[in-house]
């Protein structure tokens, strides 16, 4: 299996089914959507600065991974 296609099905303690998978370049829109829902305090705690949005460079860093030195996973609720 290619690491960029990693996916595993799991159940949370409350019975919720989730998929744990590698982040992919096509997750950029979801990352932006999630960022837009963060509070100013949360953004400051994560980035140590006030930000209104992520830059293209930050989006690339978060979603275009080499799976050697740079890996990121997402937990997605199955619906």
Secondary structure as the mmCIF struct_conf table of DSSP 4:
data_model
#
loop_
_struct_conf.conf_type_id
_struct_conf.id
_struct_conf.beg_label_comp_id
_struct_conf.beg_label_asym_id
_struct_conf.beg_label_seq_id
_struct_conf.end_label_comp_id
_struct_conf.end_label_asym_id
_struct_conf.end_label_seq_id
HELX_RH_3T_P HELX_RH_3T_P1 UNK A 3 UNK A 5
STRN STRN1 UNK A 7 UNK A 11
TURN_TY1_P TURN_TY1_P1 UNK A 13 UNK A 14
BEND BEND1 UNK A 15 UNK A 15
STRN STRN2 UNK A 17 UNK A 22
HELX_RH_3T_P HELX_RH_3T_P2 UNK A 25 UNK A 27
HELX_RH_AL_P HELX_RH_AL_P1 UNK A 28 UNK A 36
TURN_TY1_P TURN_TY1_P2 UNK A 37 UNK A 37
BEND BEND2 UNK A 38 UNK A 38
HELX_RH_AL_P HELX_RH_AL_P2 UNK A 40 UNK A 47
BEND BEND3 UNK A 48 UNK A 49
BEND BEND4 UNK A 52 UNK A 53
HELX_RH_AL_P HELX_RH_AL_P3 UNK A 56 UNK A 63
BEND BEND5 UNK A 67 UNK A 69
STRN STRN3 UNK A 73 UNK A 77
#
